Structures are given as structure tokens and as C-alpha cells.
């Protein structure tokens, strides 16, 4: 019975240490991912706005082309 108790305690200690190491190792990765996302999101928004502006300008160009063709 005593050996069983010691074995269970050892197993619990090993699992605790393993879980702690895993947590410690994952936090820097999580922080890195959050940092990258914080850098990418503003760029993503800017690209989206620029794409919308390009589409708007393309529509204006097409409108002017149609007006030019109609004037001929």
C-alpha cells in the first residue's frame, strides 16, 4: 500500500512538472502570436482600405471612359 501511494505521488509530481513546463513554453509563443497579430491587423485594415479605394478609382475610370465614348 505504501509503495502504491508513493508511486501515485511521484506520478502526480511528474504530471505537475510536465504541465508547468508546457505552460511556460506555450506562453512565449502565445505572446509572440499576439504581437504578430497586433502588427498584422493594422496592415490588414490598411490593405483593405486601399483595395476599396482602388476599386472606387477603377469605377471612376470606367465611368470616364464611357463618357468619353459617348462624346465621340
N, CA, C and O atoms as a Tripos MOL2 file, in Angstrom:
@<TRIPOS>MOLECULE
protein
  288   287    72     0     0
PROTEIN
NO_CHARGES

@<TRIPOS>ATOM
      1 N           0.8240   -1.1900    0.0000 N.3       1 UNK1
      2 CA          0.0000    0.0000    0.0000 C.3       1 UNK1
      3 C           0.8690    1.2560    0.0000 C.2       1 UNK1
      4 O           0.5660    2.2200   -0.7020 O.2       1 UNK1
      5 N           1.9260    1.2490    0.7680 N.am      2 UNK2
      6 CA          2.8050    2.4130    0.8480 C.3       2 UNK2
      7 C           3.5030    2.6590   -0.4890 C.2       2 UNK2
      8 O           3.6680    3.8070   -0.9000 O.2       2 UNK2
      9 N           3.9150    1.5820   -1.1700 N.am      3 UNK3
     10 CA          4.5640    1.7210   -2.4800 C.3       3 UNK3
     11 C           3.5880    2.3250   -3.4910 C.2       3 UNK3
     12 O           3.9650    3.1390   -4.3340 O.2       3 UNK3
     13 N           2.3440    1.9090   -3.3870 N.am      4 UNK4
     14 CA          1.3190    2.4230   -4.2970 C.3       4 UNK4
     15 C           1.1220    3.9270   -4.0730 C.2       4 UNK4
     16 O           0.9950    4.6840   -5.0340 O.2       4 UNK4
     17 N           1.0980    4.3480   -2.8410 N.am      5 UNK5
     18 CA          0.9230    5.7560   -2.5020 C.3       5 UNK5
     19 C           2.0940    6.5800   -3.0200 C.2       5 UNK5
     20 O           1.9090    7.6600   -3.5810 O.2       5 UNK5
     21 N           3.3060    6.0550   -2.8240 N.am      6 UNK6
     22 CA          4.5000    6.7620   -3.3040 C.3       6 UNK6
     23 C           4.4790    6.8490   -4.8240 C.2       6 UNK6
     24 O           4.8270    7.8850   -5.3890 O.2       6 UNK6
     25 N           4.0750    5.7720   -5.4890 N.am      7 UNK7
     26 CA          4.0130    5.7650   -6.9490 C.3       7 UNK7
     27 C           3.0070    6.7980   -7.4490 C.2       7 UNK7
     28 O           3.2770    7.5140   -8.4120 O.2       7 UNK7
     29 N           1.8570    6.8740   -6.8000 N.am      8 UNK8
     30 CA          0.8280    7.8420   -7.1980 C.3       8 UNK8
     31 C           1.3320    9.2640   -6.9850 C.2       8 UNK8
     32 O           1.1130   10.1350   -7.8280 O.2       8 UNK8
     33 N           2.0050    9.5020   -5.8660 N.am      9 UNK9
     34 CA          2.5380   10.8350   -5.5840 C.3       9 UNK9
     35 C           3.6160   11.2200   -6.6000 C.2       9 UNK9
     36 O           3.6640   12.3600   -7.0620 O.2       9 UNK9
     37 N           4.4780   10.2590   -6.9420 N.am     10 UNK10
     38 CA          5.5130   10.5160   -7.9470 C.3      10 UNK10
     39 C           4.8880   10.8430   -9.3010 C.2      10 UNK10
     40 O           5.3130   11.7740   -9.9840 O.2      10 UNK10
     41 N           3.8880   10.0770   -9.6730 N.am     11 UNK11
     42 CA          3.2060   10.3120  -10.9440 C.3      11 UNK11
     43 C           2.5500   11.6940  -10.9570 C.2      11 UNK11
     44 O           2.6340   12.4200  -11.9480 O.2      11 UNK11
     45 N           1.9040   12.0470   -9.8600 N.am     12 UNK12
     46 CA          1.2690   13.3650   -9.7670 C.3      12 UNK12
     47 C           2.3110   14.4720   -9.8650 C.2      12 UNK12
     48 O           2.0820   15.4810  -10.5320 O.2      12 UNK12
     49 N           3.4430   14.2950   -9.2120 N.am     13 UNK13
     50 CA          4.5080   15.3000   -9.2680 C.3      13 UNK13
     51 C           5.0550   15.4340  -10.6820 C.2      13 UNK13
     52 O           5.2940   16.5450  -11.1550 O.2      13 UNK13
     53 N           5.2530   14.3090  -11.3590 N.am     14 UNK14
     54 CA          5.7730   14.3510  -12.7350 C.3      14 UNK14
     55 C           4.7910   15.0590  -13.6600 C.2      14 UNK14
     56 O           5.1920   15.8590  -14.5050 O.2      14 UNK14
     57 N           3.5080   14.7630  -13.5000 N.am     15 UNK15
     58 CA          2.4990   15.4080  -14.3460 C.3      15 UNK15
     59 C           2.4420   16.9090  -14.0840 C.2      15 UNK15
     60 O           2.2800   17.7010  -15.0130 O.2      15 UNK15
     61 N           2.5750   17.2910  -12.8340 N.am     16 UNK16
     62 CA          2.5560   18.7110  -12.4820 C.3      16 UNK16
     63 C           3.7380   19.4340  -13.1040 C.2      16 UNK16
     64 O           3.5830   20.5190  -13.6630 O.2      16 UNK16
     65 N           4.9130   18.8370  -13.0090 N.am     17 UNK17
     66 CA          6.1130   19.4470  -13.5900 C.3      17 UNK17
     67 C           5.9820   19.5250  -15.1020 C.2      17 UNK17
     68 O           6.3330   20.5390  -15.7050 O.2      17 UNK17
     69 N           5.4760   18.4560  -15.7200 N.am     18 UNK18
     70 CA          5.3010   18.4540  -17.1770 C.3      18 UNK18
     71 C           4.3170   19.5300  -17.6090 C.2      18 UNK18
     72 O           4.5540   20.2460  -18.5810 O.2      18 UNK18
     73 N           3.2070   19.6390  -16.8780 N.am     19 UNK19
     74 CA          2.2010   20.6480  -17.2170 C.3      19 UNK19
     75 C           2.7720   22.0490  -17.0420 C.2      19 UNK19
     76 O           2.4990   22.9370  -17.8500 O.2      19 UNK19
     77 N           3.5620   22.2510  -15.9940 N.am     20 UNK20
     78 CA          4.1590   23.5700  -15.7560 C.3      20 UNK20
     79 C           5.1260   23.9370  -16.8700 C.2      20 UNK20
     80 O           5.1490   25.0790  -17.3290 O.2      20 UNK20
     81 N           5.9290   22.9630  -17.3050 N.am     21 UNK21
     82 CA          6.8730   23.2240  -18.3970 C.3      21 UNK21
     83 C           6.1240   23.5440  -19.6840 C.2      21 UNK21
     84 O           6.4970   24.4520  -20.4260 O.2      21 UNK21
     85 N           5.0720   22.7920  -19.9330 N.am     22 UNK22
     86 CA          4.2920   23.0330  -21.1480 C.3      22 UNK22
     87 C           3.6770   24.4220  -21.1210 C.2      22 UNK22
     88 O           3.6800   25.1290  -22.1280 O.2      22 UNK22
     89 N           3.1550   24.8050  -19.9800 N.am     23 UNK23
     90 CA          2.5640   26.1360  -19.8500 C.3      23 UNK23
     91 C           3.6080   27.2220  -20.0360 C.2      23 UNK23
     92 O           3.3730   28.2090  -20.7330 O.2      23 UNK23
     93 N           4.7540   27.0370  -19.4120 N.am     24 UNK24
     94 CA          5.8240   28.0320  -19.5250 C.3      24 UNK24
     95 C           6.3160   28.1370  -20.9550 C.2      24 UNK24
     96 O           6.6560   29.2230  -21.4230 O.2      24 UNK24
     97 N           6.3520   27.0200  -21.6420 N.am     25 UNK25
     98 CA          6.8160   27.0420  -23.0280 C.3      25 UNK25
     99 C           5.7780   27.6320  -23.9660 C.2      25 UNK25
    100 O           6.1340   28.2210  -24.9860 O.2      25 UNK25
    101 N           4.5010   27.4860  -23.6390 N.am     26 UNK26
    102 CA          3.4610   27.9720  -24.5460 C.3      26 UNK26
    103 C           3.2130   29.4610  -24.3920 C.2      26 UNK26
    104 O           2.7900   30.0980  -25.3570 O.2      26 UNK26
    105 N           3.4490   30.0300  -23.2610 N.am     27 UNK27
    106 CA          3.1680   31.4480  -23.0520 C.3      27 UNK27
    107 C           3.9910   32.3650  -23.9490 C.2      27 UNK27
    108 O           3.4340   33.3120  -24.5040 O.2      27 UNK27
    109 N           5.3100   32.1250  -24.1170 N.am     28 UNK28
    110 CA          6.0490   32.9960  -25.0440 C.3      28 UNK28
    111 C           5.5210   32.8920  -26.4710 C.2      28 UNK28
    112 O           5.4970   33.8750  -27.2120 O.2      28 UNK28
    113 N           5.1020   31.6880  -26.8410 N.am     29 UNK29
    114 CA          4.5520   31.5080  -28.1890 C.3      29 UNK29
    115 C           3.2660   32.2950  -28.3220 C.2      29 UNK29
    116 O           3.0410   32.9690  -29.3270 O.2      29 UNK29
    117 N           2.4250   32.2110  -27.3100 N.am     30 UNK30
    118 CA          1.1680   32.9550  -27.3320 C.3      30 UNK30
    119 C           1.4330   34.4510  -27.3930 C.2      30 UNK30
    120 O           0.7740   35.1730  -28.1420 O.2      30 UNK30
    121 N           2.3890   34.9120  -26.6130 N.am     31 UNK31
    122 CA          2.7430   36.3310  -26.6340 C.3      31 UNK31
    123 C           3.2760   36.7270  -28.0020 C.2      31 UNK31
    124 O           2.9690   37.8100  -28.5010 O.2      31 UNK31
    125 N           4.0710   35.8560  -28.6080 N.am     32 UNK32
    126 CA          4.6100   36.1420  -29.9390 C.3      32 UNK32
    127 C           3.4960   36.2080  -30.9690 C.2      32 UNK32
    128 O           3.4910   37.0870  -31.8310 O.2      32 UNK32
    129 N           2.5580   35.2840  -30.8830 N.am     33 UNK33
    130 CA          1.4300   35.2740  -31.8210 C.3      33 UNK33
    131 C           0.6170   36.5500  -31.6610 C.2      33 UNK33
    132 O           0.2300   37.1680  -32.6530 O.2      33 UNK33
    133 N           0.3590   36.9470  -30.4270 N.am     34 UNK34
    134 CA         -0.4040   38.1760  -30.1910 C.3      34 UNK34
    135 C           0.3400   39.3910  -30.7250 C.2      34 UNK34
    136 O          -0.2770   40.3020  -31.2790 O.2      34 UNK34
    137 N           1.6590   39.4130  -30.5650 N.am     35 UNK35
    138 CA          2.4640   40.5330  -31.0620 C.3      35 UNK35
    139 C           2.3850   40.5950  -32.5830 C.2      35 UNK35
    140 O           2.2030   41.6670  -33.1590 O.2      35 UNK35
    141 N           2.5230   39.4430  -33.2260 N.am     36 UNK36
    142 CA          2.4620   39.4010  -34.6930 C.3      36 UNK36
    143 C           1.0920   39.8570  -35.1730 C.2      36 UNK36
    144 O           0.9890   40.6390  -36.1170 O.2      36 UNK36
    145 N           0.0410   39.3680  -34.5230 N.am     37 UNK37
    146 CA         -1.3080   39.7800  -34.9170 C.3      37 UNK37
    147 C          -1.5170   41.2710  -34.7130 C.2      37 UNK37
    148 O          -2.1770   41.9260  -35.5200 O.2      37 UNK37
    149 N          -0.9580   41.8070  -33.6420 N.am     38 UNK38
    150 CA         -1.0690   43.2500  -33.3980 C.3      38 UNK38
    151 C          -0.3760   44.0410  -34.4950 C.2      38 UNK38
    152 O          -0.8050   45.1480  -34.8210 O.2      38 UNK38
    153 N           0.6830   43.4930  -35.0680 N.am     39 UNK39
    154 CA          1.3880   44.1680  -36.1610 C.3      39 UNK39
    155 C           0.6670   43.9680  -37.4910 C.2      39 UNK39
    156 O           0.6550   44.8650  -38.3340 O.2      39 UNK39
    157 N           0.0670   42.7940  -37.6780 N.am     40 UNK40
    158 CA         -0.5690   42.4700  -38.9580 C.3      40 UNK40
    159 C          -1.9310   43.1350  -39.1050 C.2      40 UNK40
    160 O          -2.2660   43.6040  -40.1930 O.2      40 UNK40
    161 N          -2.7220   43.1870  -38.0410 N.am     41 UNK41
    162 CA         -4.0870   43.7160  -38.1440 C.3      41 UNK41
    163 C          -4.1520   45.1340  -38.7030 C.2      41 UNK41
    164 O          -4.9740   45.3830  -39.5850 O.2      41 UNK41
    165 N          -3.3290   46.0790  -38.2370 N.am     42 UNK42
    166 CA         -3.3800   47.4130  -38.8460 C.3      42 UNK42
    167 C          -3.0140   47.3830  -40.3310 C.2      42 UNK42
    168 O          -3.5920   48.1170  -41.1320 O.2      42 UNK42
    169 N          -2.0600   46.5370  -40.6890 N.am     43 UNK43
    170 CA         -1.6910   46.4220  -42.1000 C.3      43 UNK43
    171 C          -2.8390   45.8320  -42.9030 C.2      43 UNK43
    172 O          -3.1090   46.2630  -44.0240 O.2      43 UNK43
    173 N          -3.5100   44.8480  -42.3250 N.am     44 UNK44
    174 CA         -4.6630   44.2390  -42.9850 C.3      44 UNK44
    175 C          -5.7410   45.2750  -43.2450 C.2      44 UNK44
    176 O          -6.3080   45.3310  -44.3370 O.2      44 UNK44
    177 N          -6.0240   46.0930  -42.2430 N.am     45 UNK45
    178 CA         -7.0380   47.1390  -42.3910 C.3      45 UNK45
    179 C          -6.6250   48.1380  -43.4630 C.2      45 UNK45
    180 O          -7.4490   48.5820  -44.2620 O.2      45 UNK45
    181 N          -5.3570   48.4820  -43.4720 N.am     46 UNK46
    182 CA         -4.8610   49.4450  -44.4620 C.3      46 UNK46
    183 C          -4.9680   48.8770  -45.8740 C.2      46 UNK46
    184 O          -5.3750   49.5770  -46.8010 O.2      46 UNK46
    185 N          -4.6040   47.6140  -46.0330 N.am     47 UNK47
    186 CA         -4.7040   46.9690  -47.3450 C.3      47 UNK47
    187 C          -6.1570   46.9250  -47.7930 C.2      47 UNK47
    188 O          -6.4550   47.1850  -48.9590 O.2      47 UNK47
    189 N          -7.0540   46.6020  -46.8860 N.am     48 UNK48
    190 CA         -8.4770   46.5540  -47.2250 C.3      48 UNK48
    191 C          -8.9670   47.9190  -47.6960 C.2      48 UNK48
    192 O          -9.6810   48.0150  -48.6940 O.2      48 UNK48
    193 N          -8.5860   48.9680  -46.9810 N.am     49 UNK49
    194 CA         -8.9840   50.3260  -47.3790 C.3      49 UNK49
    195 C          -8.3970   50.6900  -48.7360 C.2      49 UNK49
    196 O          -9.0770   51.2930  -49.5660 O.2      49 UNK49
    197 N          -7.1400   50.3250  -48.9650 N.am     50 UNK50
    198 CA         -6.5080   50.6240  -50.2510 C.3      50 UNK50
    199 C          -7.1710   49.8510  -51.3870 C.2      50 UNK50
    200 O          -7.3510   50.3850  -52.4810 O.2      50 UNK50
    201 N          -7.5340   48.5950  -51.1300 N.am     51 UNK51
    202 CA         -8.2250   47.8100  -52.1560 C.3      51 UNK51
    203 C          -9.5700   48.4410  -52.4970 C.2      51 UNK51
    204 O          -9.9570   48.4960  -53.6640 O.2      51 UNK51
    205 N         -10.2790   48.9160  -51.4750 N.am     52 UNK52
    206 CA        -11.5610   49.5810  -51.7110 C.3      52 UNK52
    207 C         -11.3630   50.8540  -52.5240 C.2      52 UNK52
    208 O         -12.1500   51.1530  -53.4230 O.2      52 UNK52
    209 N         -10.3200   51.5940  -52.2080 N.am     53 UNK53
    210 CA        -10.0300   52.8450  -52.9300 C.3      53 UNK53
    211 C          -9.6750   52.5490  -54.3850 C.2      53 UNK53
    212 O         -10.1110   53.2620  -55.2880 O.2      53 UNK53
    213 N          -8.8910   51.5080  -54.6120 N.am     54 UNK54
    214 CA         -8.5310   51.1220  -55.9840 C.3      54 UNK54
    215 C          -9.7860   50.7580  -56.7580 C.2      54 UNK54
    216 O          -9.9490   51.1640  -57.9080 O.2      54 UNK54
    217 N         -10.6690   49.9980  -56.1350 N.am     55 UNK55
    218 CA        -11.9130   49.6150  -56.8030 C.3      55 UNK55
    219 C         -12.7480   50.8530  -57.1350 C.2      55 UNK55
    220 O         -13.3370   50.9470  -58.2120 O.2      55 UNK55
    221 N         -12.7880   51.7840  -56.2100 N.am     56 UNK56
    222 CA        -13.5200   53.0330  -56.4180 C.3      56 UNK56
    223 C         -12.9350   53.8060  -57.6040 C.2      56 UNK56
    224 O         -13.6700   54.3010  -58.4580 O.2      56 UNK56
    225 N         -11.6130   53.9010  -57.6440 N.am     57 UNK57
    226 CA        -10.9560   54.6270  -58.7350 C.3      57 UNK57
    227 C         -11.1390   53.9160  -60.0700 C.2      57 UNK57
    228 O         -11.2950   54.5660  -61.1040 O.2      57 UNK57
    229 N         -11.1190   52.5900  -60.0550 N.am     58 UNK58
    230 CA        -11.3590   51.8410  -61.2940 C.3      58 UNK58
    231 C         -12.7580   52.1150  -61.8230 C.2      58 UNK58
    232 O         -12.9530   52.2450  -63.0310 O.2      58 UNK58
    233 N         -13.7300   52.2040  -60.9260 N.am     59 UNK59
    234 CA        -15.0990   52.5110  -61.3420 C.3      59 UNK59
    235 C         -15.1820   53.9110  -61.9380 C.2      59 UNK59
    236 O         -15.8830   54.1300  -62.9260 O.2      59 UNK59
    237 N         -14.4690   54.8550  -61.3380 N.am     60 UNK60
    238 CA        -14.4530   56.2170  -61.8730 C.3      60 UNK60
    239 C         -13.8110   56.2500  -63.2570 C.2      60 UNK60
    240 O         -14.2890   56.9520  -64.1470 O.2      60 UNK60
    241 N         -12.7340   55.4970  -63.4410 N.am     61 UNK61
    242 CA        -12.0640   55.4350  -64.7460 C.3      61 UNK61
    243 C         -13.0150   54.8690  -65.7880 C.2      61 UNK61
    244 O         -13.1140   55.4000  -66.8940 O.2      61 UNK61
    245 N         -13.7160   53.7910  -65.4400 N.am     62 UNK62
    246 CA        -14.6660   53.1980  -66.3830 C.3      62 UNK62
    247 C         -15.7850   54.1810  -66.7210 C.2      62 UNK62
    248 O         -16.2210   54.2620  -67.8700 O.2      62 UNK62
    249 N         -16.2400   54.9150  -65.7330 N.am     63 UNK63
    250 CA        -17.2890   55.9130  -65.9570 C.3      63 UNK63
    251 C         -16.7920   56.9950  -66.9150 C.2      63 UNK63
    252 O         -17.5100   57.3960  -67.8300 O.2      63 UNK63
    253 N         -15.5570   57.4650  -66.7030 N.am     64 UNK64
    254 CA        -14.9840   58.4860  -67.5860 C.3      64 UNK64
    255 C         -14.7770   57.9480  -68.9980 C.2      64 UNK64
    256 O         -14.9590   58.6800  -69.9710 O.2      64 UNK64
    257 N         -14.3990   56.6850  -69.1180 N.am     65 UNK65
    258 CA        -14.2390   56.0720  -70.4480 C.3      65 UNK65
    259 C         -15.5780   56.0510  -71.1820 C.2      65 UNK65
    260 O         -15.6500   56.3640  -72.3700 O.2      65 UNK65
    261 N         -16.6370   55.6780  -70.4590 N.am     66 UNK66
    262 CA        -17.9660   55.6450  -71.0790 C.3      66 UNK66
    263 C         -18.3980   57.0350  -71.5220 C.2      66 UNK66
    264 O         -18.9800   57.2010  -72.5940 O.2      66 UNK66
    265 N         -18.1050   58.0470  -70.6830 N.am     67 UNK67
    266 CA        -18.4520   59.4240  -71.0390 C.3      67 UNK67
    267 C         -17.6700   59.8680  -72.2690 C.2      67 UNK67
    268 O         -18.2110   60.5490  -73.1400 O.2      67 UNK67
    269 N         -16.4120   59.4890  -72.3420 N.am     68 UNK68
    270 CA        -15.5740   59.8490  -73.4850 C.3      68 UNK68
    271 C         -16.0880   59.1870  -74.7580 C.2      68 UNK68
    272 O         -16.1360   59.8160  -75.8150 O.2      68 UNK68
    273 N         -16.4700   57.9260  -74.6540 N.am     69 UNK69
    274 CA        -17.0070   57.2140  -75.8150 C.3      69 UNK69
    275 C         -18.3280   57.8360  -76.2670 C.2      69 UNK69
    276 O         -18.5950   57.9360  -77.4650 O.2      69 UNK69
    277 N         -19.1430   58.2490  -75.3130 N.am     70 UNK70
    278 CA        -20.4380   58.8430  -75.6480 C.3      70 UNK70
    279 C         -20.2590   60.2090  -76.2980 C.2      70 UNK70
    280 O         -21.0950   60.6210  -77.1030 O.2      70 UNK70
    281 N         -19.1920   60.9110  -75.9640 N.am     71 UNK71
    282 CA        -18.9470   62.2480  -76.5110 C.3      71 UNK71
    283 C         -18.4580   62.1810  -77.9510 C.2      71 UNK71
    284 O         -18.5520   63.1770  -78.6690 O.2      71 UNK71
    285 N         -17.9510   61.0670  -78.3860 N.am     72 UNK72
    286 CA        -17.4260   60.9560  -79.7640 C.3      72 UNK72
    287 C         -18.4970   60.8940  -80.7930 C.2      72 UNK72
    288 O         -18.2040   60.8000  -81.9840 O.2      72 UNK72
@<TRIPOS>BOND
     1     1     2 1
     2     2     3 1
     3     3     4 2
     4     3     5 am
     5     5     6 1
     6     6     7 1
     7     7     8 2
     8     7     9 am
     9     9    10 1
    10    10    11 1
    11    11    12 2
    12    11    13 am
    13    13    14 1
    14    14    15 1
    15    15    16 2
    16    15    17 am
    17    17    18 1
    18    18    19 1
    19    19    20 2
    20    19    21 am
    21    21    22 1
    22    22    23 1
    23    23    24 2
    24    23    25 am
    25    25    26 1
    26    26    27 1
    27    27    28 2
    28    27    29 am
    29    29    30 1
    30    30    31 1
    31    31    32 2
    32    31    33 am
    33    33    34 1
    34    34    35 1
    35    35    36 2
    36    35    37 am
    37    37    38 1
    38    38    39 1
    39    39    40 2
    40    39    41 am
    41    41    42 1
    42    42    43 1
    43    43    44 2
    44    43    45 am
    45    45    46 1
    46    46    47 1
    47    47    48 2
    48    47    49 am
    49    49    50 1
    50    50    51 1
    51    51    52 2
    52    51    53 am
    53    53    54 1
    54    54    55 1
    55    55    56 2
    56    55    57 am
    57    57    58 1
    58    58    59 1
    59    59    60 2
    60    59    61 am
    61    61    62 1
    62    62    63 1
    63    63    64 2
    64    63    65 am
    65    65    66 1
    66    66    67 1
    67    67    68 2
    68    67    69 am
    69    69    70 1
    70    70    71 1
    71    71    72 2
    72    71    73 am
    73    73    74 1
    74    74    75 1
    75    75    76 2
    76    75    77 am
    77    77    78 1
    78    78    79 1
    79    79    80 2
    80    79    81 am
    81    81    82 1
    82    82    83 1
    83    83    84 2
    84    83    85 am
    85    85    86 1
    86    86    87 1
    87    87    88 2
    88    87    89 am
    89    89    90 1
    90    90    91 1
    91    91    92 2
    92    91    93 am
    93    93    94 1
    94    94    95 1
    95    95    96 2
    96    95    97 am
    97    97    98 1
    98    98    99 1
    99    99   100 2
   100    99   101 am
   101   101   102 1
   102   102   103 1
   103   103   104 2
   104   103   105 am
   105   105   106 1
   106   106   107 1
   107   107   108 2
   108   107   109 am
   109   109   110 1
   110   110   111 1
   111   111   112 2
   112   111   113 am
   113   113   114 1
   114   114   115 1
   115   115   116 2
   116   115   117 am
   117   117   118 1
   118   118   119 1
   119   119   120 2
   120   119   121 am
   121   121   122 1
   122   122   123 1
   123   123   124 2
   124   123   125 am
   125   125   126 1
   126   126   127 1
   127   127   128 2
   128   127   129 am
   129   129   130 1
   130   130   131 1
   131   131   132 2
   132   131   133 am
   133   133   134 1
   134   134   135 1
   135   135   136 2
   136   135   137 am
   137   137   138 1
   138   138   139 1
   139   139   140 2
   140   139   141 am
   141   141   142 1
   142   142   143 1
   143   143   144 2
   144   143   145 am
   145   145   146 1
   146   146   147 1
   147   147   148 2
   148   147   149 am
   149   149   150 1
   150   150   151 1
   151   151   152 2
   152   151   153 am
   153   153   154 1
   154   154   155 1
   155   155   156 2
   156   155   157 am
   157   157   158 1
   158   158   159 1
   159   159   160 2
   160   159   161 am
   161   161   162 1
   162   162   163 1
   163   163   164 2
   164   163   165 am
   165   165   166 1
   166   166   167 1
   167   167   168 2
   168   167   169 am
   169   169   170 1
   170   170   171 1
   171   171   172 2
   172   171   173 am
   173   173   174 1
   174   174   175 1
   175   175   176 2
   176   175   177 am
   177   177   178 1
   178   178   179 1
   179   179   180 2
   180   179   181 am
   181   181   182 1
   182   182   183 1
   183   183   184 2
   184   183   185 am
   185   185   186 1
   186   186   187 1
   187   187   188 2
   188   187   189 am
   189   189   190 1
   190   190   191 1
   191   191   192 2
   192   191   193 am
   193   193   194 1
   194   194   195 1
   195   195   196 2
   196   195   197 am
   197   197   198 1
   198   198   199 1
   199   199   200 2
   200   199   201 am
   201   201   202 1
   202   202   203 1
   203   203   204 2
   204   203   205 am
   205   205   206 1
   206   206   207 1
   207   207   208 2
   208   207   209 am
   209   209   210 1
   210   210   211 1
   211   211   212 2
   212   211   213 am
   213   213   214 1
   214   214   215 1
   215   215   216 2
   216   215   217 am
   217   217   218 1
   218   218   219 1
   219   219   220 2
   220   219   221 am
   221   221   222 1
   222   222   223 1
   223   223   224 2
   224   223   225 am
   225   225   226 1
   226   226   227 1
   227   227   228 2
   228   227   229 am
   229   229   230 1
   230   230   231 1
   231   231   232 2
   232   231   233 am
   233   233   234 1
   234   234   235 1
   235   235   236 2
   236   235   237 am
   237   237   238 1
   238   238   239 1
   239   239   240 2
   240   239   241 am
   241   241   242 1
   242   242   243 1
   243   243   244 2
   244   243   245 am
   245   245   246 1
   246   246   247 1
   247   247   248 2
   248   247   249 am
   249   249   250 1
   250   250   251 1
   251   251   252 2
   252   251   253 am
   253   253   254 1
   254   254   255 1
   255   255   256 2
   256   255   257 am
   257   257   258 1
   258   258   259 1
   259   259   260 2
   260   259   261 am
   261   261   262 1
   262   262   263 1
   263   263   264 2
   264   263   265 am
   265   265   266 1
   266   266   267 1
   267   267   268 2
   268   267   269 am
   269   269   270 1
   270   270   271 1
   271   271   272 2
   272   271   273 am
   273   273   274 1
   274   274   275 1
   275   275   276 2
   276   275   277 am
   277   277   278 1
   278   278   279 1
   279   279   280 2
   280   279   281 am
   281   281   282 1
   282   282   283 1
   283   283   284 2
   284   283   285 am
   285   285   286 1
   286   286   287 1
   287   287   288 2
@<TRIPOS>SUBSTRUCTURE
     1 UNK1         2 RESIDUE 1 A UNK
     2 UNK2         6 RESIDUE 1 A UNK
     3 UNK3        10 RESIDUE 1 A UNK
     4 UNK4        14 RESIDUE 1 A UNK
     5 UNK5        18 RESIDUE 1 A UNK
     6 UNK6        22 RESIDUE 1 A UNK
     7 UNK7        26 RESIDUE 1 A UNK
     8 UNK8        30 RESIDUE 1 A UNK
     9 UNK9        34 RESIDUE 1 A UNK
    10 UNK10       38 RESIDUE 1 A UNK
    11 UNK11       42 RESIDUE 1 A UNK
    12 UNK12       46 RESIDUE 1 A UNK
    13 UNK13       50 RESIDUE 1 A UNK
    14 UNK14       54 RESIDUE 1 A UNK
    15 UNK15       58 RESIDUE 1 A UNK
    16 UNK16       62 RESIDUE 1 A UNK
    17 UNK17       66 RESIDUE 1 A UNK
    18 UNK18       70 RESIDUE 1 A UNK
    19 UNK19       74 RESIDUE 1 A UNK
    20 UNK20       78 RESIDUE 1 A UNK
    21 UNK21       82 RESIDUE 1 A UNK
    22 UNK22       86 RESIDUE 1 A UNK
    23 UNK23       90 RESIDUE 1 A UNK
    24 UNK24       94 RESIDUE 1 A UNK
    25 UNK25       98 RESIDUE 1 A UNK
    26 UNK26      102 RESIDUE 1 A UNK
    27 UNK27      106 RESIDUE 1 A UNK
    28 UNK28      110 RESIDUE 1 A UNK
    29 UNK29      114 RESIDUE 1 A UNK
    30 UNK30      118 RESIDUE 1 A UNK
    31 UNK31      122 RESIDUE 1 A UNK
    32 UNK32      126 RESIDUE 1 A UNK
    33 UNK33      130 RESIDUE 1 A UNK
    34 UNK34      134 RESIDUE 1 A UNK
    35 UNK35      138 RESIDUE 1 A UNK
    36 UNK36      142 RESIDUE 1 A UNK
    37 UNK37      146 RESIDUE 1 A UNK
    38 UNK38      150 RESIDUE 1 A UNK
    39 UNK39      154 RESIDUE 1 A UNK
    40 UNK40      158 RESIDUE 1 A UNK
    41 UNK41      162 RESIDUE 1 A UNK
    42 UNK42      166 RESIDUE 1 A UNK
    43 UNK43      170 RESIDUE 1 A UNK
    44 UNK44      174 RESIDUE 1 A UNK
    45 UNK45      178 RESIDUE 1 A UNK
    46 UNK46      182 RESIDUE 1 A UNK
    47 UNK47      186 RESIDUE 1 A UNK
    48 UNK48      190 RESIDUE 1 A UNK
    49 UNK49      194 RESIDUE 1 A UNK
    50 UNK50      198 RESIDUE 1 A UNK
    51 UNK51      202 RESIDUE 1 A UNK
    52 UNK52      206 RESIDUE 1 A UNK
    53 UNK53      210 RESIDUE 1 A UNK
    54 UNK54      214 RESIDUE 1 A UNK
    55 UNK55      218 RESIDUE 1 A UNK
    56 UNK56      222 RESIDUE 1 A UNK
    57 UNK57      226 RESIDUE 1 A UNK
    58 UNK58      230 RESIDUE 1 A UNK
    59 UNK59      234 RESIDUE 1 A UNK
    60 UNK60      238 RESIDUE 1 A UNK
    61 UNK61      242 RESIDUE 1 A UNK
    62 UNK62      246 RESIDUE 1 A UNK
    63 UNK63      250 RESIDUE 1 A UNK
    64 UNK64      254 RESIDUE 1 A UNK
    65 UNK65      258 RESIDUE 1 A UNK
    66 UNK66      262 RESIDUE 1 A UNK
    67 UNK67      266 RESIDUE 1 A UNK
    68 UNK68      270 RESIDUE 1 A UNK
    69 UNK69      274 RESIDUE 1 A UNK
    70 UNK70      278 RESIDUE 1 A UNK
    71 UNK71      282 RESIDUE 1 A UNK
    72 UNK72      286 RESIDUE 1 A UNK
